[in-house]
């Protein structure tokens, strides 16, 4: 699908601005339609896509807890529209609000990450493990600073506890690169269902740990806007979580 609907348009597409300020290209629409046609043939459940209306998304989520495909047809649309290769297709199969299958495919980079709940995670078919512990002071952090509260943003800029920070403009790839040990910790204050559904499962199945700023159980709560606090190992997660929570506004 990506090589029929997405890659032929890479570096040859224009983008429009959506009501929420994000970008939309014809590749997003074409890829979403292709997934809506194809996925129910694999497992007969409806498809919830990022480019649907809010009303349609909320209806599908409420009506299909027994089984639902969740897709982001092009995550990193700004990168895609500008000719940058950091974009992906994200697919998750959800049951009772939790993913049982996740796939994130980065066609321009030639990498496909996948996971099955309880059975592990893979990158291009090879077992994926998040790697050995490092001290937080040596960690590379995946942080979208523009979405943080003022307290957290000031903290990570002026008093950072990690070695370096990166943001590549594609949340689904941040999850996968964390799972692959390319980055070490993540902080994000506003991800939506299609941003985290596949990636969080891939991280967890690779040995990483994830929560929100409000709950130790990442999978509880409404899926439309969720904070992310994650690390690729439990020990690093504990250190990172302690630092972040101490600087939340409610901790003052």
QUIJOQUI-V443621 format. One record per run of one state. SS is the DSSP state (2 for helix, 1 for strand, 0 for the rest). FROM is the first residue (numbers start at 1). TO is the last residue. Records with the same first field share a line. If there is no record, write none. Layout:
SS = FROM-TO + FROM-TO
//
This chain:
0 = 1-1 + 6-6 + 10-15 + 18-22 + 25-25 + 43-46 + 50-53 + 64-67 + 76-76 + 83-87 + 96-97 + 107-110 + 117-119 + 124-125 + 128-135 + 139-139 + 144-144 + 148-149 + 159-163 + 167-170 + 180-184 + 192-192 + 206-208 + 212-225 + 232-233 + 246-248 + 252-252
2 = 2-5 + 7-9 + 26-42 + 54-63 + 77-82 + 136-138 + 145-147 + 150-158 + 171-179 + 193-205 + 234-245 + 249-251
1 = 16-17 + 23-24 + 47-49 + 68-75 + 88-95 + 98-106 + 111-116 + 120-123 + 126-127 + 140-143 + 164-166 + 185-191 + 209-211 + 226-231
//
